[in-house]
Amino acid sequence: MSKRVKDIPMGNSEKKKRKHLSLSIAQKVELLQKLDGGVSVKCLTEEYGVGTTTVYDLKKQKDKLLKFYSDSDNQELMKNRKTLHRAKNEDLDHVLIEWIQQQRNKDIPLTGLLVMNQARIYHEELNIEGECEYSEGWLQKFKKHHGIKYLKICGEKTSANHELLENYIDEFAKIISNENLSPEQIYNADETALYWCYLPRKTLTMGDERATTDCKDTKQRLTNANAAGTHKIKLAVFGTSLYPRCLKGVHNLSVQYYANKKASVTREIFSDWFDKHFVPAAQAHCRQAGLEDNCKILLFLDNCSAHPPPELLVKSNVLGIYFPPSVTSVTQPCDQGILRSMKSKYKHFFLNSMLASVNRGLKIQDFLKEFSLKDAIYTVANGWNNVDKSTLTNAWHRLWATMMFENDLADKDFEGFKDSNEKTMVSKLITYAKSLLAKSVNKLEEADIEEMLNIDNYAPIVHPLSGEIAEMVLNTDQYEDSSSNDDDIVNTSGKNLHRSYG
Protein backbone atom coordinates (compact mmCIF):
# COMPACT_ATOMS: atom_id res chain seq x y z
CA MET A 1 0.00 0.00 0.00
CA SER A 2 1.40 3.37 -1.02
CA LYS A 3 2.21 5.97 1.55
CA ARG A 4 0.00 9.00 1.88
CA VAL A 5 1.28 12.00 -0.03
CA LYS A 6 1.76 14.05 3.12
CA ASP A 7 4.07 11.35 4.52
CA ILE A 8 6.44 11.41 1.53
CA PRO A 9 9.59 13.37 2.51
CA MET A 10 10.47 16.23 0.21
CA GLY A 11 14.18 16.26 1.01
CA ASN A 12 16.23 19.13 -0.42
CA SER A 13 13.59 19.80 -3.07
CA GLU A 14 11.22 21.20 -0.48
CA LYS A 15 10.69 24.96 -1.07
CA LYS A 16 8.80 27.57 0.86
CA LYS A 17 6.08 29.41 -0.97
CA ARG A 18 7.40 32.80 -2.16
CA LYS A 19 5.85 35.81 -0.47
CA HIS A 20 3.98 37.96 -3.01
CA LEU A 21 5.72 41.28 -3.62
CA SER A 22 4.45 44.25 -5.57
CA LEU A 23 7.23 46.45 -6.88
CA SER A 24 6.97 50.21 -7.10
CA ILE A 25 7.35 52.00 -10.45
CA ALA A 26 10.82 53.15 -9.38
CA GLN A 27 11.86 49.59 -8.51
CA LYS A 28 10.55 48.29 -11.82
CA VAL A 29 12.53 50.90 -13.74
CA GLU A 30 15.62 50.13 -11.69
CA LEU A 31 15.20 46.40 -12.37
CA LEU A 32 14.91 47.03 -16.12
CA GLN A 33 18.00 49.22 -16.11
CA LYS A 34 19.98 46.47 -14.40
CA LEU A 35 18.64 43.93 -16.88
CA ASP A 36 19.84 46.15 -19.73
CA GLY A 37 23.20 46.42 -17.95
CA GLY A 38 23.75 42.68 -18.13
CA VAL A 39 22.52 41.47 -14.75
CA SER A 40 21.04 37.99 -15.09
CA VAL A 41 17.37 37.23 -14.60
CA LYS A 42 18.26 34.81 -11.80
CA CYS A 43 20.14 37.50 -9.87
CA LEU A 44 17.26 39.94 -10.31
CA THR A 45 14.68 37.45 -9.05
CA GLU A 46 16.76 36.91 -5.93
CA GLU A 47 17.45 40.63 -5.37
CA TYR A 48 13.86 41.80 -5.84
CA GLY A 49 12.08 38.71 -4.55
CA VAL A 50 10.00 38.17 -7.69
CA GLY A 51 9.60 35.27 -10.11
CA THR A 52 11.17 34.98 -13.53
CA THR A 53 7.75 35.45 -15.12
CA THR A 54 7.48 38.87 -13.45
CA VAL A 55 10.85 39.93 -14.85
CA TYR A 56 9.87 38.93 -18.39
CA ASP A 57 6.48 40.64 -18.03
CA LEU A 58 8.24 43.85 -17.00
CA LYS A 59 10.54 43.53 -19.98
CA LYS A 60 7.48 43.47 -22.25
CA GLN A 61 6.17 46.66 -20.60
CA LYS A 62 9.58 48.36 -20.72
CA ASP A 63 8.69 51.20 -23.12
CA LYS A 64 5.45 52.00 -21.34
CA LEU A 65 7.09 51.96 -17.89
CA LEU A 66 10.03 54.15 -18.90
CA LYS A 67 7.76 56.71 -20.60
CA PHE A 68 5.42 56.86 -17.59
CA TYR A 69 8.41 57.30 -15.27
CA SER A 70 10.04 60.03 -17.37
CA ASP A 71 6.74 61.90 -17.83
CA SER A 72 6.17 62.09 -14.09
CA ASP A 73 6.43 65.58 -12.57
CA ASN A 74 7.54 64.04 -9.29
CA GLN A 75 9.80 61.02 -9.70
CA GLU A 76 10.15 60.77 -5.92
CA LEU A 77 6.49 59.75 -5.95
CA MET A 78 7.40 56.74 -8.12
CA LYS A 79 9.06 55.14 -5.07
CA ASN A 80 5.62 54.44 -3.63
CA ARG A 81 3.43 54.25 -6.69
CA LYS A 82 2.86 50.77 -8.12
CA THR A 83 0.42 51.12 -11.03
CA LEU A 84 0.38 52.93 -14.37
CA HIS A 85 -3.17 54.20 -14.03
CA ARG A 86 -3.41 57.81 -15.16
CA ALA A 87 -5.77 60.52 -13.94
CA LYS A 88 -9.25 60.55 -15.43
CA ASN A 89 -8.77 64.15 -16.58
CA GLU A 90 -5.06 64.66 -17.16
CA ASP A 91 -5.46 68.21 -18.47
CA LEU A 92 -7.22 69.28 -15.28
CA ASP A 93 -4.61 67.57 -13.12
CA HIS A 94 -1.85 69.32 -15.05
CA VAL A 95 -3.21 72.86 -14.64
CA LEU A 96 -4.26 72.23 -11.04
CA ILE A 97 -0.76 71.05 -10.14
CA GLU A 98 0.65 74.14 -11.88
CA TRP A 99 -1.71 76.35 -9.86
CA ILE A 100 -0.75 74.63 -6.59
CA GLN A 101 2.94 75.07 -7.36
CA GLN A 102 2.39 78.77 -8.08
CA GLN A 103 0.62 79.27 -4.76
CA ARG A 104 3.18 77.31 -2.78
CA ASN A 105 6.06 79.18 -4.44
CA LYS A 106 4.53 82.29 -2.90
CA ASP A 107 4.27 80.50 0.49
CA ILE A 108 0.50 80.80 0.32
CA PRO A 109 -1.16 78.24 2.61
CA LEU A 110 -3.57 75.92 0.81
CA THR A 111 -6.47 73.95 2.19
CA GLY A 112 -8.32 71.03 0.69
CA LEU A 113 -11.38 73.26 0.30
CA LEU A 114 -9.44 75.75 -1.83
CA VAL A 115 -8.01 73.00 -4.04
CA MET A 116 -11.42 71.38 -4.55
CA ASN A 117 -12.99 74.72 -5.45
CA GLN A 118 -10.19 75.50 -7.92
CA ALA A 119 -10.70 72.07 -9.49
CA ARG A 120 -14.37 72.92 -10.06
CA ILE A 121 -13.35 76.18 -11.74
CA TYR A 122 -10.92 74.40 -14.09
CA HIS A 123 -13.49 71.67 -14.79
CA GLU A 124 -15.79 74.35 -16.19
CA GLU A 125 -13.08 76.35 -17.97
CA LEU A 126 -11.63 73.28 -19.69
CA ASN A 127 -15.13 72.26 -20.86
CA ILE A 128 -14.72 68.78 -19.41
CA GLU A 129 -17.73 66.62 -20.17
CA GLY A 130 -19.67 65.03 -17.36
CA GLU A 131 -19.83 65.98 -13.71
CA CYS A 132 -17.30 65.48 -10.97
CA GLU A 133 -18.02 65.92 -7.30
CA TYR A 134 -14.45 67.01 -6.42
CA SER A 135 -15.17 65.66 -2.99
CA GLU A 136 -12.87 64.72 -0.10
CA GLY A 137 -12.52 61.28 -1.68
CA TRP A 138 -11.38 62.85 -4.96
CA LEU A 139 -8.97 65.08 -3.04
CA GLN A 140 -7.33 62.17 -1.23
CA LYS A 141 -6.80 60.32 -4.51
CA PHE A 142 -5.45 63.46 -6.15
CA LYS A 143 -3.00 64.05 -3.31
CA LYS A 144 -1.84 60.43 -3.33
CA HIS A 145 -1.53 60.40 -7.12
CA HIS A 146 0.72 63.47 -7.12
CA GLY A 147 2.49 62.97 -3.81
CA ILE A 148 1.06 66.16 -2.32
CA LYS A 149 1.32 66.96 1.36
CA TYR A 150 -0.10 70.12 2.87
CA LEU A 151 2.34 71.77 5.22
CA LYS A 152 1.04 73.89 8.04
CA ILE A 153 2.65 77.29 7.72
CA CYS A 154 2.03 80.62 9.37
CA GLY A 155 0.85 82.41 6.27
CA GLU A 156 2.63 84.68 3.85
CA LYS A 157 4.64 86.44 6.52
CA THR A 158 7.03 83.47 6.69
CA SER A 159 8.15 84.25 3.16
CA ALA A 160 9.35 87.75 3.89
CA ASN A 161 13.07 88.31 4.19
CA HIS A 162 13.18 90.53 7.28
CA GLU A 163 16.63 91.91 6.55
CA LEU A 164 15.45 92.99 3.09
CA LEU A 165 12.29 94.34 4.69
CA GLU A 166 14.26 96.64 6.97
CA ASN A 167 16.38 97.77 4.04
CA TYR A 168 13.34 98.49 1.92
CA ILE A 169 11.64 100.49 4.68
CA ASP A 170 14.78 102.66 4.79
CA GLU A 171 14.73 102.94 0.98
CA PHE A 172 11.06 103.91 1.03
CA ALA A 173 11.77 106.57 3.66
CA LYS A 174 14.53 108.04 1.47
CA ILE A 175 12.17 108.21 -1.53
CA ILE A 176 9.60 110.10 0.54
CA SER A 177 12.20 112.42 2.06
CA ASN A 178 14.17 113.17 -1.10
CA GLU A 179 11.04 113.96 -3.11
CA ASN A 180 9.34 115.69 -0.18
CA LEU A 181 6.17 113.66 -0.77
CA SER A 182 3.02 113.81 1.36
CA PRO A 183 0.64 110.92 2.06
CA GLU A 184 -1.76 112.51 -0.45
CA GLN A 185 0.70 111.64 -3.24
CA ILE A 186 1.33 107.98 -2.34
CA TYR A 187 -1.06 105.26 -3.57
CA ASN A 188 -1.25 101.50 -3.51
CA ALA A 189 -3.34 99.32 -5.87
CA ASP A 190 -4.00 95.61 -5.73
CA GLU A 191 -6.23 92.97 -7.31
CA THR A 192 -8.33 90.41 -5.52
CA ALA A 193 -10.83 87.71 -6.44
CA LEU A 194 -14.33 87.81 -5.01
CA TYR A 195 -16.60 84.76 -5.05
CA TRP A 196 -19.62 86.98 -5.32
CA CYS A 197 -22.38 84.39 -4.89
CA TYR A 198 -20.56 81.83 -2.76
CA LEU A 199 -22.49 80.41 0.16
CA PRO A 200 -21.26 77.94 2.78
CA ARG A 201 -21.82 74.56 1.14
CA LYS A 202 -23.54 73.40 4.32
CA THR A 203 -26.53 75.59 3.47
CA LEU A 204 -26.85 73.88 0.09
CA THR A 205 -26.82 70.27 1.24
CA MET A 206 -29.41 70.30 4.03
CA GLY A 207 -32.88 68.88 3.65
CA ASP A 208 -33.97 68.15 0.09
CA GLU A 209 -31.87 70.87 -1.50
CA ARG A 210 -28.99 69.78 -3.67
CA ALA A 211 -25.62 71.55 -3.75
CA THR A 212 -25.33 73.83 -6.74
CA THR A 213 -22.57 73.03 -9.22
CA ASP A 214 -22.86 76.03 -11.53
CA CYS A 215 -22.53 78.93 -9.11
CA LYS A 216 -20.81 81.80 -10.92
CA ASP A 217 -18.21 82.62 -8.34
CA THR A 218 -15.18 84.49 -9.55
CA LYS A 219 -14.99 88.10 -10.54
CA GLN A 220 -11.98 90.31 -9.97
CA ARG A 221 -11.72 93.69 -8.29
CA LEU A 222 -8.96 96.29 -8.53
CA THR A 223 -8.79 98.57 -5.49
CA ASN A 224 -6.68 101.69 -4.97
CA ALA A 225 -6.33 104.35 -2.28
CA ASN A 226 -3.75 106.86 -1.04
CA ALA A 227 -1.78 106.70 2.20
CA ALA A 228 -3.64 109.65 3.70
CA GLY A 229 -6.89 107.72 3.51
CA THR A 230 -8.51 110.72 1.87
CA HIS A 231 -8.89 109.39 -1.67
CA LYS A 232 -10.22 106.08 -2.97
CA ILE A 233 -10.00 105.46 -6.69
CA LYS A 234 -13.18 104.07 -8.23
CA LEU A 235 -13.18 100.25 -8.31
CA ALA A 236 -12.31 98.43 -11.50
CA VAL A 237 -14.52 95.37 -11.92
CA PHE A 238 -13.86 92.45 -14.28
CA GLY A 239 -16.64 90.36 -15.80
CA THR A 240 -16.84 87.83 -18.62
CA SER A 241 -19.39 89.68 -20.79
CA LEU A 242 -19.22 93.29 -21.88
CA TYR A 243 -23.00 93.65 -21.97
CA PRO A 244 -24.58 91.39 -19.33
CA ARG A 245 -28.36 91.58 -19.48
CA CYS A 246 -28.60 92.57 -15.81
CA LEU A 247 -26.74 95.81 -16.66
CA LYS A 248 -28.95 96.75 -19.61
CA GLY A 249 -30.19 100.30 -19.22
CA VAL A 250 -27.73 101.04 -16.39
CA HIS A 251 -25.87 104.29 -17.01
CA ASN A 252 -24.20 104.94 -13.66
CA LEU A 253 -22.59 101.94 -11.99
CA SER A 254 -19.85 103.81 -10.08
CA VAL A 255 -17.18 101.36 -11.25
CA GLN A 256 -14.87 100.92 -14.21
CA TYR A 257 -16.16 97.74 -15.87
CA TYR A 258 -13.91 95.54 -18.02
CA ALA A 259 -14.67 92.23 -19.69
CA ASN A 260 -12.63 89.30 -20.95
CA LYS A 261 -13.13 85.56 -21.15
CA LYS A 262 -11.55 84.72 -17.80
CA ALA A 263 -12.73 87.84 -15.94
CA SER A 264 -9.09 88.41 -15.02
CA VAL A 265 -6.52 91.18 -15.13
CA THR A 266 -4.26 91.58 -18.16
CA ARG A 267 -1.42 94.01 -18.91
CA GLU A 268 -3.52 95.73 -21.53
CA ILE A 269 -6.39 96.28 -19.10
CA PHE A 270 -4.06 97.49 -16.36
CA SER A 271 -2.35 99.96 -18.71
CA ASP A 272 -5.75 101.26 -19.82
CA TRP A 273 -6.85 101.67 -16.20
CA PHE A 274 -3.60 103.43 -15.26
CA ASP A 275 -3.64 105.91 -18.16
CA LYS A 276 -7.35 106.68 -18.39
CA HIS A 277 -8.55 106.41 -14.81
CA PHE A 278 -5.86 106.34 -12.14
CA VAL A 279 -3.68 109.18 -13.45
CA PRO A 280 -6.53 111.72 -14.04
CA ALA A 281 -8.23 110.87 -10.73
CA ALA A 282 -5.01 111.09 -8.66
CA GLN A 283 -3.98 114.37 -10.29
CA ALA A 284 -7.41 115.89 -9.70
CA HIS A 285 -7.29 114.87 -6.02
CA CYS A 286 -3.82 116.35 -5.48
CA ARG A 287 -4.94 119.66 -7.03
CA GLN A 288 -7.97 119.66 -4.75
CA ALA A 289 -5.65 119.02 -1.80
CA GLY A 290 -3.74 122.18 -2.64
CA LEU A 291 -0.69 120.58 -4.26
CA GLU A 292 0.98 121.79 -7.45
CA ASP A 293 -0.49 120.71 -10.77
CA ASN A 294 2.64 118.80 -11.76
CA CYS A 295 3.39 117.26 -8.35
CA LYS A 296 4.84 113.77 -8.35
CA ILE A 297 2.47 110.88 -7.62
CA LEU A 298 3.69 107.36 -6.86
CA LEU A 299 1.65 104.19 -7.28
CA PHE A 300 3.14 101.22 -5.40
CA LEU A 301 2.39 97.76 -6.80
CA ASP A 302 3.23 94.11 -6.24
CA ASN A 303 4.90 91.96 -8.89
CA CYS A 304 1.75 90.46 -10.39
CA SER A 305 2.46 89.22 -13.93
CA ALA A 306 -0.48 91.29 -15.21
CA HIS A 307 1.29 94.52 -14.29
CA PRO A 308 3.27 96.13 -17.13
CA PRO A 309 7.00 96.88 -16.71
CA PRO A 310 7.57 100.02 -14.59
CA GLU A 311 8.95 101.96 -17.56
CA LEU A 312 5.48 101.71 -19.15
CA LEU A 313 3.72 103.02 -16.03
CA VAL A 314 4.86 106.60 -16.45
CA LYS A 315 2.59 109.48 -17.43
CA SER A 316 3.38 113.11 -16.68
CA ASN A 317 4.75 112.97 -13.12
CA VAL A 318 2.83 109.82 -12.18
CA LEU A 319 4.97 106.70 -11.79
CA GLY A 320 4.41 103.05 -10.96
CA ILE A 321 6.91 101.53 -8.49
CA TYR A 322 7.21 97.85 -7.57
CA PHE A 323 7.75 96.36 -4.13
CA PRO A 324 10.59 93.82 -3.91
CA PRO A 325 8.96 90.35 -4.22
CA SER A 326 10.42 89.14 -0.91
CA VAL A 327 8.72 91.81 1.19
CA THR A 328 5.42 92.44 -0.62
CA SER A 329 3.39 90.15 1.63
CA VAL A 330 4.10 92.23 4.74
CA THR A 331 4.39 95.71 3.23
CA GLN A 332 1.66 96.08 0.62
CA PRO A 333 -1.05 98.15 2.35
CA CYS A 334 -3.99 96.57 0.48
CA ASP A 335 -2.98 93.23 2.01
CA GLN A 336 -2.88 94.66 5.53
CA GLY A 337 -6.63 94.78 6.08
CA ILE A 338 -8.00 96.99 3.29
CA LEU A 339 -9.13 94.22 0.94
CA ARG A 340 -10.30 92.12 3.89
CA SER A 341 -12.44 94.98 5.17
CA MET A 342 -14.07 95.58 1.79
CA LYS A 343 -14.80 91.89 1.17
CA SER A 344 -16.10 91.34 4.72
CA LYS A 345 -18.58 94.17 4.26
CA TYR A 346 -19.67 92.64 0.95
CA LYS A 347 -20.12 89.15 2.37
CA HIS A 348 -21.89 90.44 5.46
CA PHE A 349 -24.49 92.15 3.26
CA PHE A 350 -24.75 89.14 0.93
CA LEU A 351 -25.30 86.63 3.73
CA ASN A 352 -27.74 88.95 5.49
CA SER A 353 -29.69 89.26 2.23
CA MET A 354 -29.79 85.48 1.86
CA LEU A 355 -31.04 85.02 5.45
CA ALA A 356 -33.71 87.68 4.95
CA SER A 357 -34.87 85.95 1.75
CA VAL A 358 -35.07 82.58 3.49
CA ASN A 359 -37.03 84.24 6.29
CA ARG A 360 -39.57 85.38 3.66
CA GLY A 361 -39.93 81.79 2.45
CA LEU A 362 -37.62 81.94 -0.56
CA LYS A 363 -35.45 78.91 -1.29
CA ILE A 364 -31.71 79.43 -1.30
CA GLN A 365 -31.42 78.36 -4.93
CA ASP A 366 -34.03 80.94 -5.92
CA PHE A 367 -32.17 83.63 -3.98
CA LEU A 368 -28.98 82.80 -5.89
CA LYS A 369 -30.85 83.16 -9.18
CA GLU A 370 -32.22 86.55 -8.13
CA PHE A 371 -28.91 87.94 -6.88
CA SER A 372 -27.35 89.22 -10.11
CA LEU A 373 -23.97 90.58 -11.12
CA LYS A 374 -25.49 94.08 -10.88
CA ASP A 375 -26.39 93.45 -7.23
CA ALA A 376 -22.87 92.19 -6.60
CA ILE A 377 -21.28 95.26 -8.22
CA TYR A 378 -23.45 97.71 -6.26
CA THR A 379 -22.75 95.82 -3.04
CA VAL A 380 -18.97 95.62 -3.44
CA ALA A 381 -18.80 99.29 -4.52
CA ASN A 382 -20.73 100.18 -1.39
CA GLY A 383 -18.37 98.01 0.68
CA TRP A 384 -15.38 99.84 -0.82
CA ASN A 385 -16.94 103.22 -0.09
CA ASN A 386 -17.50 102.18 3.53
CA VAL A 387 -13.91 101.12 4.23
CA ASP A 388 -13.07 103.77 6.82
CA LYS A 389 -10.11 106.14 6.87
CA SER A 390 -8.45 104.48 9.88
CA THR A 391 -8.34 101.14 8.01
CA LEU A 392 -6.73 102.82 4.99
CA THR A 393 -4.09 104.66 7.01
CA ASN A 394 -3.32 101.87 9.47
CA ALA A 395 -2.57 99.59 6.53
CA TRP A 396 0.63 101.61 5.95
CA HIS A 397 1.84 101.02 9.52
CA ARG A 398 4.68 98.65 8.59
CA LEU A 399 5.95 100.65 5.65
CA TRP A 400 5.46 104.22 6.81
CA ALA A 401 5.31 104.27 10.59
CA THR A 402 6.62 107.84 10.86
CA MET A 403 3.70 109.17 8.82
CA MET A 404 1.23 107.51 11.14
CA PHE A 405 2.76 108.88 14.32
CA GLU A 406 3.13 112.38 12.86
CA ASN A 407 -0.57 112.35 12.03
CA ASP A 408 -1.60 110.64 15.27
CA LEU A 409 -3.06 107.74 13.29
CA ALA A 410 -1.21 104.84 14.87
CA ASP A 411 -3.35 102.04 16.25
CA LYS A 412 -1.17 99.76 18.36
CA ASP A 413 -3.76 97.02 18.39
CA PHE A 414 -4.86 97.25 14.76
CA GLU A 415 -4.86 93.47 14.24
CA GLY A 416 -6.94 92.95 17.37
CA PHE A 417 -9.35 95.68 16.28
CA LYS A 418 -9.88 93.98 12.91
CA ASP A 419 -10.42 90.57 14.54
CA SER A 420 -12.90 92.04 17.01
CA ASN A 421 -14.94 93.68 14.26
CA GLU A 422 -15.09 90.49 12.25
CA LYS A 423 -16.04 88.33 15.24
CA THR A 424 -18.88 90.73 16.06
CA MET A 425 -20.13 90.49 12.48
CA VAL A 426 -19.98 86.67 12.53
CA SER A 427 -21.75 86.52 15.89
CA LYS A 428 -24.64 88.68 14.63
CA LEU A 429 -25.05 86.57 11.50
CA ILE A 430 -25.17 83.33 13.50
CA THR A 431 -27.69 84.79 15.95
CA TYR A 432 -29.89 85.86 13.03
CA ALA A 433 -29.59 82.46 11.31
CA LYS A 434 -30.51 80.54 14.47
CA SER A 435 -33.60 82.68 14.94
CA LEU A 436 -35.02 81.40 11.64
CA LEU A 437 -37.06 78.22 11.22
CA ALA A 438 -35.51 77.06 7.94
CA LYS A 439 -33.23 74.08 8.46
CA SER A 440 -31.03 75.19 5.58
CA VAL A 441 -29.73 78.13 7.62
CA ASN A 442 -30.51 77.75 11.32
CA LYS A 443 -27.68 75.27 11.84
CA LEU A 444 -25.01 77.57 10.48
CA GLU A 445 -21.95 77.71 12.71
CA GLU A 446 -18.96 80.00 13.00
CA ALA A 447 -16.85 77.65 10.88
CA ASP A 448 -19.36 77.89 8.02
CA ILE A 449 -19.17 81.69 7.91
CA GLU A 450 -15.38 81.57 8.28
CA GLU A 451 -15.38 79.33 5.20
CA MET A 452 -17.31 81.95 3.29
CA LEU A 453 -15.04 84.77 4.45
CA ASN A 454 -11.84 82.95 3.52
CA ILE A 455 -12.74 80.87 0.45
CA ASP A 456 -11.38 83.36 -2.09
CA ASN A 457 -8.34 84.55 -0.14
CA TYR A 458 -5.87 82.79 -2.42
CA ALA A 459 -7.86 82.44 -5.61
CA PRO A 460 -5.77 83.22 -8.71
CA ILE A 461 -5.97 86.75 -10.10
CA VAL A 462 -4.17 86.07 -13.36
CA HIS A 463 -5.39 82.97 -15.17
CA PRO A 464 -2.47 80.50 -15.42
CA LEU A 465 -3.63 78.60 -18.52
CA SER A 466 -3.23 81.22 -21.21
CA GLY A 467 -3.29 84.93 -21.91
CA GLU A 468 -6.04 84.67 -24.50
CA ILE A 469 -8.64 87.38 -24.21
CA ALA A 470 -12.26 86.84 -25.11
CA GLU A 471 -13.44 88.74 -28.14
CA MET A 472 -16.54 90.76 -27.46
CA VAL A 473 -19.28 92.20 -29.66
CA LEU A 474 -19.49 95.99 -29.78
CA ASN A 475 -23.16 95.91 -30.77
CA THR A 476 -24.96 97.37 -27.75
CA ASP A 477 -28.18 95.57 -28.68
CA GLN A 478 -26.63 92.15 -28.06
CA TYR A 479 -26.98 91.27 -24.41
CA GLU A 480 -26.44 87.90 -22.89
CA ASP A 481 -29.29 85.90 -21.44
CA SER A 482 -29.77 86.62 -17.75
CA SER A 483 -29.75 82.91 -16.97
CA SER A 484 -26.11 82.60 -18.01
CA ASN A 485 -23.93 85.31 -16.53
CA ASP A 486 -20.72 83.72 -17.78
CA ASP A 487 -21.56 83.30 -21.47
CA ASP A 488 -19.19 85.23 -23.68
CA ILE A 489 -20.21 87.69 -26.37
CA VAL A 490 -17.82 87.44 -29.30
CA ASN A 491 -16.20 90.18 -31.34
CA THR A 492 -13.66 89.91 -34.13
CA SER A 493 -11.60 92.83 -32.83
CA GLY A 494 -9.68 90.60 -30.39
CA LYS A 495 -9.11 93.39 -27.82
CA ASN A 496 -9.82 93.84 -24.13
CA LEU A 497 -12.95 95.89 -23.88
CA HIS A 498 -13.91 98.44 -21.28
CA ARG A 499 -17.28 99.84 -20.41
CA SER A 500 -17.63 102.81 -18.10
CA TYR A 501 -20.91 103.40 -16.28
CA GLY A 502 -20.41 106.91 -15.07
Secondary structure, DSSP 8 states (H G I E B T S, - for coil): ----GGGS--GGG-----------HHHHHHHHHHHHTT--HHHHHHHHT--HHHHHHHHHTHHHHHHHHHH-S-GGGGGT-------SSHHHHHHHHHHHHHHHHTT----HHHHHHHHHHHHHHTT-SS-----HHHHHHHHHHHT--------GGGG--HHHHHHHHHHHHHHHHHHT--GGGEEEEEEEEEETT---GGGGSSTT----S----EEEEEEEEETTSS-B---EEEES-SS-GGGTT----SSEEEE-TT----HHHHHHHIIIIIHHHHHHHHHHTT--TT--EEEEE---TTS--GGGSEETTEEEEE--TTTHHHH-GGGTTHHHHHHHHHHHHHHHHHHHHHHTT--HHHHHHHS-HHHHHHHHHHHHHTS-HHHHHHTTTTT-HHHHHHTT---TTHHHHHHHHHHHHHHHHHHHHHTS--HHHHT--HHHHHHHHHTTTT--SS-SS----------TT----TT-TT-----TT-S-EEEE--
